Amino acid sequence: MIIGVLTIEILIYYSSSLKEKRFVLKSIKDRLKNKYNVSVAELEYQDKWQRSLIGISMISNQKSFVEKEMQADARLYRDTKFREGLIATLEQRVADYRETG
C-alpha cells in the first residue's frame, strides 16, 4: 500500500473573517477532490482567519501513480482558480507501507 501525503500552508491575505476563510477553503478542497479524487482536510489554524494548513492524501498500489498525482496536486497552486490563497509552504511525502516477510 502506497500512501501519498501533501501538506500546503495557505495565507489568505484578503480574508476578513472565519466565514470568508471557510468559503475560500471549501472552494479549494472541492476543486482538489473533484479534479484528483483525493482526501482533503484542514489540519491546523482553524481559528485563524487568514491562515490554513490543509492536508491532501491518496492511497494506491502503485508508487509511480501516487507520486504523479501528488505532483499534479502540488502544481495546482499555479492554476489561476487557486489564487484565492498564496502558498506559504508545501511538503510532499510518499511512503510504502507494504508488509515485508
N, C-alpha and C positions, 0 to 999 in steps of 0.2 A: 504494500500500500504506500503510495507516494502522496505526501501532503505538501501543498504549497501555501505559504502564508506571506501576505504582503501587508505592511502597515504604512499608512500615509497620514502624516500630520498636516492638517489644513488650517490656514489662517483665513478667516472671512472678515476682511477689514471693514466692509460697509455694513455689517450686521449690527443692529442697534438693540436687539432683544433675543431672548432664547427662542421665542416663536419664529422669528426670522431665520435664525440659525437652523432650527429643526426643518424648516421648509427647504432650505438650501441642501441640507444633508439628505433629506428624503429624496430629492431630485437626483443627487449624485448616487445614492445607494440603489435606487430603482434603475438608473441607467446601467450601472455595473451589473446588477442581477440579470437584467434583460439581455444585455449585449454579450456577456461572458458566462452566464449560468454559474455564478459563484455565490458563496455566502458572504454577507457583509454586515458588520455591526460597528456601532460607535463604542470604542473601548475606554476612552478617558475624556476628561474635561466636559462632562455633561452639564455642569453648572456654569461654564464659561461661555459667553455669548459670541466670541469672535474666534474661538479655537476649538479644534476637534482632532481626535485621533481615531481613524477608522481602520478596522482590520478586514482583510479580504482573504478567504480561504477556498481551497479546491482540493479534492481527492481524486486520484486516478490510479491506474495500474501501470501507467507509462510515464517515466520521468521526463522524457522529451516533450510530451504533450503538456504536462503541468508547467514546465519551465517556459514553454512558448506562450501559454495563456497568461502566466503571471507577468511576463514581459509586455504582453499586449495590454494588460491592466495598468501596468506602470506607465505606459505610453499614453494612456487615455487622458492624462492631465494636459497634454498638448492640444487636445480637442477643444475648440472654442466653446463648446457647450459645457465644458467642465470648468471654465474660468470663473465660476462663482467664488471659488476659493483659490488661494495661492498655496502651492505645495511648500511646506517648510522642510520636511524630512520625508524620506522614503526608504524603507528597508524591506528586502526580499529574502526569503528562505525557502528552500525546497529540501525536504528530508525523506529518506526511505525508511519506512517502518516495517518492512517485510521481516518475518521471523526467519532466522537462520538456524540451521541444525536439522 
